[in-house]
Amino acid sequence: MTASKRIAFLGLGVMGGPMWGHLVRAGHEATGYNRGFAKAEEWSDRLGDEGLHAPVESDAATAVKDKDVVLACLGNDDDVASVLFGASGVLAAMKRGATFVDHTTVSPGLARRIADECDRMGLHAVDAPVSGGQAGAENGKLSIMCGGSDEAMALAEPVMQAYAARIVHIGGAGAGQTAKAINQVCIAGVLAGLSEGVRLAQATGVDTGKVLEAISGGAAQSWQMENRWPTMVKDEFDFGFAIDWMRKDLAIALEEAAKHEFDLPVTTLVDQFYSEVQAAGGNRLDTSALVTRYPKSSDTK
């Protein structure tokens, strides 16, 4: 069993809340923080109903004081920077020798800046974006891609095991975020193909369930196909990871590609399609709502 650590978890949204819960259940002394304090209290009450002690703080700097490991799952680059940096920021409040682990999907450039700042302040840093969505967070089966030093990873990995199915150390600072950008590029392409496949099945009138049974056992199989084909057919798009967040992530990928003078034509096109779904009011629908950009055959008749 992993030795108990004094931990703070910053950001208790649909991902961070369940991840914090797994840390509490694993026996860690884990304090939670969320900018909306009512949400923090809600998560704390849920864990309290399980008979667990899950303290929360209304101030991030107070939450991280004297902690061995601080983990964050926030919104975007600006959110992370506003919480971490400055004289009243989280990094300044952390004890020397502690480890900061960022599960937020941010730019590789910001991850490297965080690592540099942590090094200057006597802290360890790991950029550790996750994949697996809300279900992965709730089930403790996330895939975590990490950037940072070997020493930082050795300190962070035992803690992350509470909610991970897979942890891979990609390389130095920023490498985890680069891997996450690649992950989102791959998902975008898969969802575009899946959306067209669903609509083609509906247009031709074949049994969509039988098609799924047939093709999900072959080379077309993917997590997205097995988990989202049935819900796309039923126009159900409430599965946690919103289009707004996907477009934020794709912007990071496109920016990183541009820095290396590399073209991502498919990703660029899918990002445009997502912007059309946003314009139709689909901002908070999950990423499989890309299928709504393609009209059903009955809609065109």
C-alpha positions as CSV (number, residue, x, y, z in Angstrom):
1,M,0.0,0.0,0.0
2,T,1.2,3.5,-0.8
3,A,2.4,5.5,2.2
4,S,-0.1,8.1,3.3
5,K,0.8,11.7,2.1
6,R,-0.4,15.1,3.1
7,I,-2.0,16.3,-0.1
8,A,-4.0,19.2,-1.5
9,F,-6.2,18.9,-4.6
10,L,-7.1,22.1,-6.4
11,G,-10.1,22.1,-8.7
12,L,-13.0,19.9,-7.9
13,G,-14.9,19.8,-11.1
14,V,-16.2,16.7,-13.0
15,M,-12.7,15.4,-13.2
16,G,-11.0,16.8,-10.1
17,G,-13.8,15.9,-7.7
18,P,-13.7,12.2,-8.3
19,M,-9.9,12.2,-8.4
20,W,-9.8,13.8,-5.0
21,G,-12.2,11.3,-3.7
22,H,-10.0,8.4,-4.8
23,L,-7.1,10.0,-2.8
24,V,-9.2,10.3,0.3
25,R,-10.3,6.7,0.0
26,A,-6.7,5.6,-0.5
27,G,-6.0,6.9,3.0
28,H,-4.2,10.1,2.2
29,E,-4.8,13.3,4.2
30,A,-6.2,15.1,1.3
31,T,-7.5,18.7,1.5
32,G,-9.8,19.9,-1.3
33,Y,-10.1,23.4,-2.8
34,N,-12.3,24.8,-5.5
35,R,-12.9,28.4,-6.5
36,G,-16.6,27.9,-6.1
37,F,-16.6,26.9,-2.4
38,A,-20.1,25.4,-2.5
39,K,-18.9,22.8,-5.0
40,A,-16.0,21.9,-2.7
41,E,-18.4,21.5,0.2
42,E,-20.7,19.3,-2.0
43,W,-17.8,16.9,-2.7
44,S,-16.8,16.9,0.9
45,D,-20.3,16.0,2.0
46,R,-20.5,13.1,-0.5
47,L,-17.3,11.7,1.0
48,G,-18.6,12.3,4.5
49,D,-21.6,10.2,3.6
50,E,-19.1,7.3,3.0
51,G,-17.7,7.9,6.5
52,L,-14.6,9.6,5.2
53,H,-12.8,12.8,6.4
54,A,-12.5,15.2,3.5
55,P,-11.6,18.7,4.6
56,V,-11.9,21.7,2.3
57,E,-10.4,25.2,2.3
58,S,-11.8,28.4,0.8
59,D,-8.3,29.7,0.0
60,A,-5.8,27.9,-2.3
61,A,-2.7,29.1,-0.5
62,T,-4.1,27.9,2.8
63,A,-5.0,24.5,1.3
64,V,-1.4,23.8,0.1
65,K,0.4,24.9,3.3
66,D,2.7,22.2,4.6
67,K,1.5,19.6,2.0
68,D,3.9,17.0,0.5
69,V,2.1,16.9,-2.8
70,V,-0.2,19.5,-4.5
71,L,-2.3,18.4,-7.4
72,A,-4.4,20.6,-9.7
73,C,-7.1,20.1,-12.3
74,L,-8.2,23.6,-13.3
75,G,-9.4,25.2,-16.6
76,N,-6.8,26.6,-19.0
77,D,-3.4,28.4,-19.1
78,D,-4.8,31.6,-17.6
79,D,-6.6,29.8,-14.7
80,V,-3.4,27.9,-13.8
81,A,-1.2,30.9,-14.0
82,S,-3.5,33.0,-11.9
83,V,-3.5,30.3,-9.1
84,L,0.2,29.4,-9.2
85,F,2.3,32.5,-9.7
86,G,3.0,35.7,-7.7
87,A,3.7,36.4,-4.1
88,S,0.3,35.2,-3.0
89,G,0.2,32.3,-5.4
90,V,0.2,28.6,-4.6
91,L,3.8,27.9,-5.5
92,A,5.0,30.6,-3.0
93,A,2.8,29.0,-0.3
94,M,4.2,25.5,-0.8
95,K,6.9,24.1,1.5
96,R,10.3,23.6,0.0
97,G,10.8,20.0,-1.4
98,A,7.1,19.5,-2.1
99,T,5.8,18.3,-5.4
100,F,3.4,20.1,-7.7
101,V,1.4,17.9,-10.2
102,D,-0.7,19.6,-12.9
103,H,-3.5,17.5,-14.3
104,T,-4.9,20.5,-16.2
105,T,-4.5,20.4,-20.0
106,V,-2.4,23.4,-20.7
107,S,0.2,24.4,-23.3
108,P,3.7,22.7,-23.2
109,G,5.1,26.2,-22.8
110,L,3.3,26.9,-19.6
111,A,4.3,23.5,-18.3
112,R,7.9,24.3,-18.9
113,R,7.5,27.7,-17.2
114,I,5.9,26.0,-14.1
115,A,8.8,23.5,-14.0
116,D,11.4,26.4,-14.2
117,E,9.6,28.3,-11.4
118,C,9.4,25.2,-9.2
119,D,13.0,24.5,-9.7
120,R,13.9,28.1,-8.7
121,M,11.8,27.7,-5.6
122,G,13.0,24.3,-4.5
123,L,9.9,22.4,-5.6
124,H,9.4,19.5,-7.9
125,A,7.0,19.7,-10.9
126,V,5.2,17.2,-13.1
127,D,2.9,18.1,-15.9
128,A,0.4,15.2,-15.9
129,P,-2.6,15.7,-18.2
130,V,-5.1,12.9,-18.2
131,S,-7.3,11.0,-20.7
132,G,-10.3,8.8,-19.9
133,G,-12.9,11.5,-19.4
134,Q,-15.4,11.7,-16.6
135,A,-16.0,8.0,-16.5
136,G,-12.2,7.3,-16.1
137,A,-12.0,9.8,-13.3
138,E,-15.0,8.3,-11.5
139,N,-13.8,4.7,-11.9
140,G,-10.1,5.5,-11.1
141,K,-9.0,4.3,-14.5
142,L,-7.4,7.4,-16.1
143,S,-4.4,7.3,-18.4
144,I,-1.8,9.9,-17.3
145,M,0.9,11.2,-19.6
146,C,3.7,12.9,-17.6
147,G,6.6,15.3,-18.1
148,G,9.2,16.1,-15.6
149,S,12.4,14.8,-14.0
150,D,12.9,11.2,-12.8
151,E,13.0,12.5,-9.2
152,A,9.7,14.4,-9.5
153,M,8.0,11.4,-11.1
154,A,9.2,9.1,-8.3
155,L,7.5,11.4,-5.8
156,A,4.3,11.9,-7.8
157,E,3.6,8.5,-9.2
158,P,2.6,6.7,-6.0
159,V,0.0,9.4,-5.3
160,M,-1.4,9.3,-8.9
161,Q,-1.9,5.6,-8.7
162,A,-5.0,6.2,-6.7
163,Y,-6.9,7.1,-9.8
164,A,-4.8,5.8,-12.7
165,A,-5.0,2.7,-14.9
166,R,-1.8,3.8,-16.7
167,I,0.9,6.2,-15.9
168,V,3.6,6.9,-18.6
169,H,6.6,9.2,-18.1
170,I,7.0,10.7,-21.6
171,G,10.1,12.9,-21.0
172,G,11.1,16.2,-19.6
173,A,9.0,19.2,-18.6
174,G,6.2,19.8,-21.1
175,A,6.4,16.3,-22.6
176,G,3.2,15.3,-20.9
177,Q,1.3,18.2,-22.3
178,T,2.7,17.5,-25.8
179,A,1.4,14.0,-25.5
180,K,-2.0,15.2,-24.5
181,A,-2.1,17.5,-27.5
182,I,-1.4,14.5,-29.7
183,N,-4.1,12.5,-27.9
184,Q,-6.7,15.2,-28.7
185,V,-5.6,15.3,-32.3
186,C,-6.2,11.5,-32.5
187,I,-9.6,11.7,-30.8
188,A,-10.8,14.5,-33.1
189,G,-10.0,12.4,-36.2
190,V,-11.7,9.3,-34.7
191,L,-14.8,11.3,-33.8
192,A,-15.1,12.8,-37.2
193,G,-15.0,9.4,-38.9
194,L,-17.4,8.0,-36.3
195,S,-19.8,10.8,-36.9
196,E,-19.8,10.2,-40.6
197,G,-20.2,6.4,-40.1
198,V,-23.2,6.9,-37.8
199,R,-24.9,9.2,-40.2
200,L,-24.2,6.9,-43.2
201,A,-25.7,4.0,-41.3
202,Q,-28.8,6.0,-40.5
203,A,-29.1,7.3,-44.1
204,T,-28.9,3.8,-45.6
205,G,-31.5,2.4,-43.2
206,V,-29.3,-0.5,-41.8
207,D,-29.6,-1.6,-38.2
208,T,-27.2,0.6,-36.4
209,G,-26.9,-1.8,-33.5
210,K,-26.0,-4.7,-35.8
211,V,-23.4,-2.5,-37.7
212,L,-21.8,-1.6,-34.4
213,E,-21.7,-5.3,-33.4
214,A,-20.0,-6.2,-36.6
215,I,-17.4,-3.4,-37.1
216,S,-16.5,-3.0,-33.4
217,G,-14.9,-6.4,-33.6
218,G,-12.6,-5.5,-36.4
219,A,-10.0,-2.9,-37.4
220,A,-12.4,0.0,-37.0
221,Q,-12.8,-0.7,-33.2
222,S,-12.0,2.1,-30.8
223,W,-13.0,3.3,-27.3
224,Q,-15.1,6.1,-29.0
225,M,-16.9,3.6,-31.2
226,E,-17.8,1.2,-28.4
227,N,-18.8,3.9,-25.9
228,R,-20.2,6.7,-28.1
229,W,-21.8,5.1,-31.2
230,P,-24.9,3.9,-29.3
231,T,-25.3,7.3,-27.6
232,M,-24.7,9.3,-30.8
233,V,-27.4,7.2,-32.5
234,K,-29.8,8.2,-29.6
235,D,-28.7,11.9,-29.7
236,E,-27.4,11.7,-26.1
237,F,-24.5,14.1,-25.5
238,D,-24.1,14.6,-21.8
239,F,-20.9,12.7,-20.9
240,G,-18.7,15.3,-19.2
241,F,-16.0,16.5,-21.6
242,A,-17.5,19.6,-23.3
243,I,-16.8,20.9,-26.8
244,D,-15.6,24.1,-25.3
245,W,-12.8,22.2,-23.6
246,M,-12.0,20.2,-26.7
247,R,-11.6,23.3,-28.8
248,K,-9.3,24.7,-26.1
249,D,-7.2,21.6,-26.4
250,L,-7.2,21.6,-30.2
251,A,-6.0,25.2,-30.1
252,I,-3.0,24.1,-28.1
253,A,-2.3,21.3,-30.6
254,L,-2.6,23.6,-33.6
255,E,-0.4,26.2,-32.0
256,E,2.2,23.6,-31.1
257,A,2.2,22.3,-34.7
258,A,2.6,25.8,-36.1
259,K,5.7,26.3,-33.9
260,H,7.2,23.3,-35.6
261,E,6.0,24.4,-39.1
262,F,3.8,21.3,-39.3
263,D,0.4,21.2,-40.9
264,L,-2.6,19.4,-39.3
265,P,-5.3,19.6,-42.0
266,V,-7.7,17.1,-40.5
267,T,-7.5,18.6,-37.1
268,T,-8.0,22.1,-38.5
269,L,-11.1,20.9,-40.3
270,V,-12.6,19.1,-37.3
271,D,-11.9,22.2,-35.2
272,Q,-13.9,24.2,-37.7
273,F,-16.8,21.6,-37.5
274,Y,-16.7,22.0,-33.7
275,S,-17.0,25.7,-34.0
276,E,-20.2,25.2,-36.1
277,V,-21.6,23.0,-33.3
278,Q,-20.8,25.7,-30.8
279,A,-22.5,28.3,-33.0
280,A,-25.6,26.2,-32.9
281,G,-25.5,26.2,-29.1
282,G,-23.6,23.0,-28.4
283,N,-20.8,24.5,-26.3
284,R,-21.4,22.3,-23.2
285,L,-22.4,19.1,-25.1
286,D,-19.7,16.4,-25.0
287,T,-17.4,15.9,-27.9
288,S,-19.4,13.2,-29.5
289,A,-22.0,15.9,-30.4
290,L,-19.8,16.5,-33.4
291,V,-22.3,14.2,-35.1
292,T,-24.9,16.9,-34.9
293,R,-22.9,18.9,-37.5
294,Y,-23.9,16.2,-40.0
295,P,-27.6,16.3,-40.8
296,K,-29.7,13.1,-40.5
297,S,-31.0,12.0,-43.9
298,S,-34.5,12.8,-42.8
299,D,-33.4,16.4,-42.0
300,T,-32.4,16.9,-45.7
301,K,-35.6,15.6,-47.2
